[in-house]
Amino acid sequence: MATQNPIVDEQILLERMREGDAAAFEVIYIRYSGLLYSHAAKQLKNQDEAKDIVHDIFMNLWKNKEDLNITETLLAYLFKSVRNRIINLRLKDNRYQDYVSSFGQFLLNFQSGTDYLVREKMLNDLINTEIASLPPKMRQVFELSRKQQMSHKEIANYLEITEQSVRSHVKGALRILRLRLGVVILSILLTGI
C-alpha cells in the first residue's frame, strides 16, 4: 500500500477548505496549530500572545479561504504568517511603550502646574467614559481584568465563557481605547484644556 505524498495531501486539504469543507480546515488546524503555537510561544515568551496569534492566523485562513494564494507549502505559509505577526506585535509594543514612556515623562514634568489635579481628574473622567461606552460584555470582561485584577481563566470561569473569548474581549477593548483615547489625549495636549 503506497502512502500519499504529504504535499499532495496538503493541496487536497487546501482545495477542500477553499470549497468550504470545515472538516478539511479542522485537519489543517490539528496538524499545524501545535507547531505554530510552540514556535510563537518560544519567540514571544508569552503563552497568551502566542495563542492569540495562532488563533488569529487560523481565523483569517478560514475567513479568506476562497482568496488564498499559497505558492509554497502550507506549513511554510503559516510559519511566515506567525513570523510576520510576531514582528508586527513587537513593533507595535515598542511604539506603544515609547508613547507611554513619553506621556509619563510629560505628566511628571507637568505635575508642578496648579491645574494638574484638574487635568488628571478630566483625564480619569474621559477614560471612565470611554470604558463605559464599550459594548456591555466587553466592558464587563475588561473591568474584571483591569480593575478587579482577575486572570483570564478566572474571568472565563466567573462568566462561564471560554478563555479565548476573554482574550478577544480584552484585546478588542484595548484596541478601541487606544484609538479613542489617543485622539482625546492629543486634543487635550494641543488645546491645553
Rosetta silent file (secondary structure, phi, psi, omega in degrees, C-alpha in Angstrom):
SEQUENCE: MATQNPIVDEQILLERMREGDAAAFEVIYIRYSGLLYSHAAKQLKNQDEAKDIVHDIFMNLWKNKEDLNITETLLAYLFKSVRNRIINLRLKDNRYQDYVSSFGQFLLNFQSGTDYLVREKMLNDLINTEIASLPPKMRQVFELSRKQQMSHKEIANYLEITEQSVRSHVKGALRILRLRLGVVILSILLTGI
SCORE:     score description
SCORE:     0.000 S_00000001
   1 L     0.000  124.147 -178.213    0.000    0.000    0.000 S_00000001
   2 L   -84.299  140.072  176.632    1.536    3.317   -1.092 S_00000001
   3 L   -86.760  149.738 -178.088    1.434    6.268    1.250 S_00000001
   4 L   -79.045  141.931  177.174    0.154    9.566   -0.075 S_00000001
   5 L   -62.776  127.508 -177.290    2.625   12.374   -0.686 S_00000001
   6 H   -60.632  -31.628  178.879    2.190   14.954    2.156 S_00000001
   7 H   -67.743  -43.126  178.547    2.373   17.859   -0.325 S_00000001
   8 H   -64.384  -44.111  177.920   -0.402   16.352   -2.469 S_00000001
   9 H   -57.951  -43.601  179.698   -2.431   15.634    0.671 S_00000001
  10 H   -63.314  -42.295  179.530   -1.947   19.261    1.763 S_00000001
  11 H   -64.382  -38.207  177.783   -3.063   20.552   -1.647 S_00000001
  12 H   -65.004  -44.805  178.730   -6.190   18.400   -1.479 S_00000001
  13 H   -60.757  -43.560  179.274   -6.965   19.692    2.022 S_00000001
  14 H   -61.845  -44.163 -179.514   -6.471   23.292    0.874 S_00000001
  15 H   -63.096  -43.838  178.609   -8.733   22.795   -2.125 S_00000001
  16 H   -63.791  -40.146  179.012  -11.438   21.210    0.036 S_00000001
  17 H   -63.829  -42.208  178.621  -11.105   24.043    2.576 S_00000001
  18 H   -58.197  -30.441  179.761  -11.429   26.642   -0.223 S_00000001
  19 L   -83.906    0.880  176.415  -14.711   24.961   -1.126 S_00000001
  20 L    96.893   12.944 -179.289  -15.940   25.431    2.453 S_00000001
  21 L   -77.460  104.221 -178.034  -15.164   21.979    3.881 S_00000001
  22 H   -66.154  -30.872  179.540  -14.871   22.591    7.644 S_00000001
  23 H   -65.445  -38.250  177.603  -13.532   19.059    8.215 S_00000001
  24 H   -65.750  -41.251  177.045  -10.551   19.792    5.931 S_00000001
  25 H   -61.536  -42.052  179.800   -9.925   23.018    7.844 S_00000001
  26 H   -62.084  -39.950  177.130  -10.061   21.081   11.119 S_00000001
  27 H   -61.906  -44.803  178.432   -7.444   18.612    9.831 S_00000001
  28 H   -60.935  -45.054 -179.538   -5.190   21.529    8.867 S_00000001
  29 H   -60.507  -49.122 -178.531   -5.726   23.135   12.279 S_00000001
  30 H   -63.232  -39.152 -177.272   -4.969   19.934   14.185 S_00000001
  31 H   -66.896  -39.146 -168.777   -1.946   19.225   12.017 S_00000001
  32 H  -114.666  -19.148 -172.670   -0.278   22.641   12.336 S_00000001
  33 H   -62.763  -38.474  179.693   -1.624   24.643   15.280 S_00000001
  34 H   -63.246  -43.230  178.200    0.605   22.941   17.872 S_00000001
  35 H   -63.288  -44.165 -179.011    3.758   23.606   15.858 S_00000001
  36 H   -65.601  -41.831  179.230    2.803   27.216   15.274 S_00000001
  37 H   -62.642  -46.262 -179.997    1.916   27.766   18.931 S_00000001
  38 H   -58.673  -43.855  179.705    5.226   26.257   20.114 S_00000001
  39 H   -63.482  -47.638 -177.936    7.158   28.472   17.725 S_00000001
  40 H   -65.333  -42.385 -179.527    5.243   31.637   18.689 S_00000001
  41 H   -64.341  -38.038  178.982    5.462   30.921   22.437 S_00000001
  42 H   -65.555  -41.417 -178.885    9.211   30.331   22.172 S_00000001
  43 H   -71.682  -42.726 -173.807    9.715   33.609   20.308 S_00000001
  44 H   -88.268  -23.760 -174.014    7.377   35.745   22.424 S_00000001
  45 L    55.682   37.445  179.665    7.872   34.051   25.786 S_00000001
  46 L  -150.284  109.797 -174.788    4.178   34.775   26.369 S_00000001
  47 H   -66.286  -39.158 -179.284    1.625   31.975   26.072 S_00000001
  48 H   -64.609  -44.053  178.759   -1.430   34.234   25.790 S_00000001
  49 H   -64.975  -38.522  178.334    0.061   36.280   22.950 S_00000001
  50 H   -62.714  -44.157  178.216    1.151   33.066   21.204 S_00000001
  51 H   -61.799  -42.946  179.685   -2.384   31.650   21.492 S_00000001
  52 H   -60.780  -44.113 -178.839   -3.837   34.906   20.165 S_00000001
  53 H   -62.977  -48.610 -178.935   -1.511   34.912   17.163 S_00000001
  54 H   -63.392  -42.867  178.417   -2.254   31.284   16.236 S_00000001
  55 H   -59.260  -47.477 -179.585   -5.978   31.821   16.763 S_00000001
  56 H   -62.345  -40.790 -179.488   -5.947   34.936   14.535 S_00000001
  57 H   -61.969  -45.115 -179.032   -3.963   33.180   11.807 S_00000001
  58 H   -71.750  -33.799  175.837   -6.411   30.284   11.619 S_00000001
  59 H   -63.210  -43.524  178.697   -9.434   32.605   11.780 S_00000001
  60 H   -67.489  -36.580  177.702   -8.004   34.576    8.850 S_00000001
  61 H   -59.018  -46.078 -179.489   -7.154   31.367    6.996 S_00000001
  62 H   -70.218  -44.088 -176.788  -10.794   30.250    7.218 S_00000001
  63 H   -63.328  -36.535 -176.423  -12.250   33.709    6.586 S_00000001
  64 L  -104.599   23.515 -172.407  -10.110   34.249    3.469 S_00000001
  65 H   -57.937  -36.438 -178.141  -10.172   30.642    2.248 S_00000001
  66 H   -71.165  -26.704 -174.509  -11.577   31.458   -1.203 S_00000001
  67 H  -100.769    5.334 -177.147   -8.894   34.097   -1.885 S_00000001
  68 L   -64.227  135.252  175.636   -5.835   32.206   -0.641 S_00000001
  69 L  -130.334   84.472 -176.160   -2.874   32.221   -2.986 S_00000001
  70 L   -97.889  116.549 -176.517   -0.289   29.978   -1.368 S_00000001
  71 L   -97.284  -12.362  177.356    2.772   29.494   -3.562 S_00000001
  72 L  -114.912 -165.175  176.132    4.806   27.429   -1.088 S_00000001
  73 L   -69.839  156.620  179.432    3.821   24.646    1.274 S_00000001
  74 H   -61.432  -41.010  179.913    1.020   25.433    3.677 S_00000001
  75 H   -61.510  -42.472  177.888    3.361   24.976    6.652 S_00000001
  76 H   -63.023  -41.958  178.348    5.835   27.493    5.194 S_00000001
  77 H   -60.857  -45.395 -178.801    2.962   29.922    4.586 S_00000001
  78 H   -66.797  -40.441  178.015    1.698   29.515    8.156 S_00000001
  79 H   -64.042  -38.991  176.579    5.190   29.933    9.660 S_00000001
  80 H   -63.415  -38.970  178.654    5.649   33.141    7.621 S_00000001
  81 H   -62.451  -43.154  177.926    2.303   34.339    8.937 S_00000001
  82 H   -62.736  -46.940 -179.928    3.429   33.684   12.524 S_00000001
  83 H   -57.367  -46.493 -179.220    6.754   35.432   11.898 S_00000001
  84 H   -64.070  -39.375  178.296    5.021   38.480   10.426 S_00000001
  85 H   -64.814  -40.843  179.702    2.542   38.665   13.326 S_00000001
  86 H   -64.440  -44.169  178.571    5.377   38.476   15.857 S_00000001
  87 H   -60.463  -46.701  179.421    7.290   41.235   14.067 S_00000001
  88 H   -62.110  -41.475  179.231    4.171   43.430   13.942 S_00000001
  89 H   -62.352  -43.868  179.802    3.421   42.755   17.606 S_00000001
  90 H   -66.649  -39.817  177.772    6.950   43.705   18.651 S_00000001
  91 H   -63.300  -46.342  179.295    6.892   46.869   16.534 S_00000001
  92 H   -63.103  -43.425 -178.772    3.533   47.925   17.984 S_00000001
  93 H   -62.163  -42.334  178.803    4.653   47.073   21.511 S_00000001
  94 H   -63.757  -43.551  179.219    7.828   49.147   21.133 S_00000001
  95 H   -65.149  -41.573 -179.860    5.891   52.109   19.753 S_00000001
  96 H   -65.048  -42.437  178.893    3.265   51.801   22.480 S_00000001
  97 H   -64.159  -39.347  176.365    5.928   51.579   25.200 S_00000001
  98 H   -61.724  -42.725  179.286    7.673   54.649   23.749 S_00000001
  99 H   -63.215  -48.135  179.898    4.365   56.518   23.768 S_00000001
 100 H   -60.329  -44.047 -179.409    3.564   55.501   27.355 S_00000001
 101 H   -62.816  -46.828 -178.936    7.054   56.431   28.472 S_00000001
 102 H   -67.700  -36.619  178.045    6.992   59.850   26.785 S_00000001
 103 H   -68.671  -39.972  176.004    3.482   60.562   28.076 S_00000001
 104 H   -60.746  -41.521  177.817    4.526   59.504   31.577 S_00000001
 105 H   -63.925  -40.820  177.218    7.506   61.858   31.344 S_00000001
 106 H   -59.601  -46.464 -179.904    5.193   64.643   30.208 S_00000001
 107 H   -62.594  -40.848  178.208    2.927   64.056   33.210 S_00000001
 108 H   -61.454  -43.191  179.914    5.889   64.055   35.597 S_00000001
 109 H   -69.596  -28.855 -174.294    7.130   67.358   34.183 S_00000001
 110 H   -86.722  -15.352 -174.522    3.657   68.841   34.199 S_00000001
 111 L   -58.830  -22.799 -177.927    2.772   67.944   37.792 S_00000001
 112 L   -70.288  -18.303 -179.772    4.229   71.176   39.097 S_00000001
 113 L   -68.566  148.621 -178.422    1.380   73.146   37.473 S_00000001
 114 L   -70.260  -23.862 -178.167   -1.500   74.210   39.716 S_00000001
 115 L   -92.934   12.776 -179.649   -4.072   72.792   37.336 S_00000001
 116 H   -56.591  -46.464 -177.470   -2.519   69.305   37.356 S_00000001
 117 H   -63.736  -36.191  177.877   -5.252   67.859   39.579 S_00000001
 118 H   -64.812  -45.928  179.659   -7.950   69.296   37.342 S_00000001
 119 H   -64.254  -40.899  179.114   -6.328   67.777   34.245 S_00000001
 120 H   -62.033  -43.497  178.788   -5.818   64.430   35.994 S_00000001
 121 H   -63.635  -42.753  178.773   -9.497   64.328   37.002 S_00000001
 122 H   -60.758  -43.066 -179.817  -10.550   65.248   33.456 S_00000001
 123 H   -65.016  -43.891  177.293   -8.351   62.504   32.033 S_00000001
 124 H   -61.556  -41.661  177.770   -9.707   59.930   34.516 S_00000001
 125 H   -62.104  -42.266  178.660  -13.267   61.002   33.678 S_00000001
 126 H   -63.354  -43.671  179.232  -12.544   60.627   29.958 S_00000001
 127 H   -61.239  -46.811 -179.492  -11.025   57.179   30.457 S_00000001
 128 H   -64.258  -36.285  177.467  -14.011   56.051   32.549 S_00000001
 129 H   -64.677  -43.520  179.833  -16.430   57.464   29.962 S_00000001
 130 H   -65.837  -39.929  177.300  -14.679   55.561   27.170 S_00000001
 131 H   -62.952  -42.988 -179.427  -14.695   52.335   29.216 S_00000001
 132 H   -64.273  -24.309 -178.214  -18.419   52.831   29.920 S_00000001
 133 L   -87.005   -2.906  176.573  -19.097   53.195   26.183 S_00000001
 134 L   -66.576  156.745  174.005  -17.635   49.765   25.349 S_00000001
 135 L   -55.982  145.114 -170.891  -20.106   47.007   24.418 S_00000001
 136 H   -51.291  -49.626 -177.037  -21.558   45.546   27.668 S_00000001
 137 H   -67.179  -41.351  179.169  -19.837   42.137   27.644 S_00000001
 138 H   -61.824  -43.673  179.640  -16.514   43.638   26.517 S_00000001
 139 H   -62.359  -44.341 -179.450  -16.747   46.279   29.260 S_00000001
 140 H   -60.769  -46.633  179.716  -17.542   43.656   31.907 S_00000001
 141 H   -63.766  -44.200 -178.806  -14.594   41.465   30.885 S_00000001
 142 H   -62.123  -45.423 -179.712  -12.255   44.470   30.663 S_00000001
 143 H   -65.606  -38.618  176.578  -13.240   45.778   34.104 S_00000001
 144 H   -63.789  -37.932 -179.079  -12.824   42.336   35.689 S_00000001
 145 H   -71.430  -48.981 -171.489   -9.392   42.077   34.076 S_00000001
 146 H   -91.144  -39.945 -177.092   -8.100   45.578   34.776 S_00000001
 147 L   -88.260  -37.787 -179.448   -9.993   46.813   37.840 S_00000001
 148 L   -93.118   -5.882  178.390  -10.517   43.522   39.680 S_00000001
 149 L    57.655   34.209  178.424   -7.141   42.106   38.550 S_00000001
 150 L   -84.170  146.148  177.264   -8.739   38.744   37.644 S_00000001
 151 L   -75.525  165.818  178.389   -6.862   36.365   35.349 S_00000001
 152 H   -59.571  -39.699 -179.300   -8.328   35.304   32.004 S_00000001
 153 H   -65.946  -42.774  179.210   -9.083   31.872   33.458 S_00000001
 154 H   -63.153  -41.060  178.909  -10.851   33.351   36.497 S_00000001
 155 H   -65.264  -43.904  179.726  -12.947   35.608   34.273 S_00000001
 156 H   -58.717  -45.079  178.680  -13.819   32.706   31.964 S_00000001
 157 H   -65.990  -43.464 -177.689  -14.990   30.625   34.938 S_00000001
 158 H   -63.287  -43.776 -176.828  -16.852   33.540   36.518 S_00000001
 159 H   -93.705   -4.275 -178.954  -18.713   34.498   33.316 S_00000001
 160 L    57.576   49.427  173.712  -18.944   30.921   32.000 S_00000001
 161 L  -129.736  173.348 -179.359  -17.255   31.764   28.698 S_00000001
 162 L   -79.424  156.391  176.154  -14.060   30.489   27.070 S_00000001
 163 H   -62.510  -34.465  178.430  -10.641   31.917   27.849 S_00000001
 164 H   -62.645  -38.268  176.729  -10.324   32.729   24.134 S_00000001
 165 H   -64.096  -40.301  178.149  -13.468   34.873   24.402 S_00000001
 166 H   -60.866  -49.117  179.855  -11.948   36.656   27.389 S_00000001
 167 H   -58.929  -42.172 -179.278   -8.721   37.320   25.452 S_00000001
 168 H   -64.052  -42.126  179.136  -10.714   38.577   22.452 S_00000001
 169 H   -64.546  -44.491 -179.412  -12.777   40.948   24.610 S_00000001
 170 H   -64.611  -45.798  179.940   -9.706   42.354   26.396 S_00000001
 171 H   -61.169  -43.515  178.683   -7.785   42.730   23.144 S_00000001
 172 H   -63.998  -42.655  179.344  -10.766   44.437   21.488 S_00000001
 173 H   -62.608  -44.381  179.801  -11.273   46.803   24.433 S_00000001
 174 H   -62.953  -40.385  179.528   -7.607   47.806   24.432 S_00000001
 175 H   -63.289  -46.003 -179.968   -7.679   48.427   20.693 S_00000001
 176 H   -63.278  -46.268 -177.618  -10.816   50.619   20.986 S_00000001
 177 H   -65.664  -39.656  177.897   -9.477   52.537   23.992 S_00000001
 178 H   -60.401  -43.886 -179.734   -6.094   53.158   22.359 S_00000001
 179 H   -64.478  -50.485 -176.097   -7.808   54.582   19.290 S_00000001
 180 H   -68.364  -46.930 -174.942  -10.304   56.729   21.193 S_00000001
 181 H   -75.259  -28.818  176.874   -8.031   57.902   23.992 S_00000001
 182 H   -59.257  -42.745  179.116   -5.071   58.569   21.741 S_00000001
 183 H   -69.679  -41.366 -179.157   -7.114   61.212   19.929 S_00000001
 184 H   -63.075  -47.952 -178.540   -8.570   62.594   23.175 S_00000001
 185 H   -62.789  -42.000  178.327   -5.162   62.912   24.863 S_00000001
 186 H   -60.951  -42.958 -179.858   -3.701   64.560   21.782 S_00000001
 187 H   -66.554  -35.188  176.647   -6.530   67.103   21.714 S_00000001
 188 H   -63.299  -45.393 -178.765   -6.036   67.859   25.417 S_00000001
 189 H   -64.132  -38.843 -176.871   -2.353   68.454   24.829 S_00000001
 190 H   -76.295  -37.116 -177.793   -2.959   70.661   21.791 S_00000001
 191 H   -88.773  -18.233  179.134   -5.806   72.717   23.223 S_00000001
 192 L    68.748   32.325  179.585   -4.390   72.976   26.744 S_00000001
 193 L   -58.868    0.000    0.000   -7.758   72.254   28.354 S_00000001
